[in-house]
């Protein structure tokens, strides 16, 4: 029998799937994979039921339903003063992950280099490698998870094609300051790079933090793919409805790939998300309050257990240092927790290519019901 393709020969199972499997096997509290263990807003679910009943059961246009693309265009205009034409600039994808894959495939040729800021979402590197490109890591150094301009410059080469920025940042919970983003902007323009700005946690902001889309900055709109997701914004990750926003030439390239990967996205969910985006102004304050309370509850619990780290200002993740608890690696300690303490977390060294800093941390997801977080903290007592 012939072998499968070499492009996937080095791939491993996603760390998220691995830890969730271990959580099931050990009947552990799962704070690993990044999804809520409660459902999204009832009002939006009822809208989806209505859309199904109305007969939206056939293929949507491959670039997305007009209603959803118009609403995406509208909220970028009202929140960020970004002008995306709904006909030419917005493509609806099967979640942000498909948007990332289609964008990278559309842009990266064999031998091209893509700068990734580690720790990174694991699909970045997999998508780059499937396109024949090379991921070039630049480390976001703990504990502030900052990058330096000199390290960015050291990563640049004549083969550099793109840089990927995630803000707010998974897995650290960092929200980038405007001055930090200005450094990224200078670097991208200087080296004429394409930019993927992964902004799926754009509305999960705490303590007065501000989200600045990279496409807002001078010289960036024409080179930036802005990617986001209704799954994160509405806490309905299973709906897998995301989008890629870019100027026409870049958007057209993404659409050429998207039409052959998934063709189109679930039609009634698109129609429901369109209605949901029309209610952002009234929805977002409650959304942020809910997750801020979960963050504070879990953070207070971890600090009482002796963990010391700054509160994350965005997302629903915490990168928690473990050196005052153990000298084991993150993988070893994570295995101990799931087997002996019945708490599943993610060892973040899976999100690094160059640095060993991830071995001194664990990533916790706090997008869980209070009883779930309470059970995890109880299991961690006495560490």
Buried (B, 14 or more C-beta within 10 A) or exposed (E): EEEEEEEEEEEEEBBBEBBBEBBEEBEBBBBBBBBBBEEBBEEBBEBBEBBBEEEBEEEBBBBBBBBBBBBBBBBBEEBBEBEBEBEBBBBBBBBBBBBBBBBBBBBBEEEBBBBBBBBBBBBBBBBBBBBEBBBBBBBBBBBEBBBEEEBBEEBBEEEBBBBBBBBBBBBBBBBBBEEBBBBBBBBBBEBEBBBBBBBBBBBBBBEEBEBBBBBBBEEBBEBBBBBBBBBBBBBBBEBBBBBBBBBEEBBBBBBEBBBEEBEBBBBBBBBBBBBBBBBBEEBBEEBBEBBBEBBEBBBEBBEEBEBEBEBBBBBBBBBBBBEEBBEBBBBEBBBBBBBEBBBBBBBBBBBBBEBEBBBBBBBBBBBBEEEBBBBBBEBBEEB
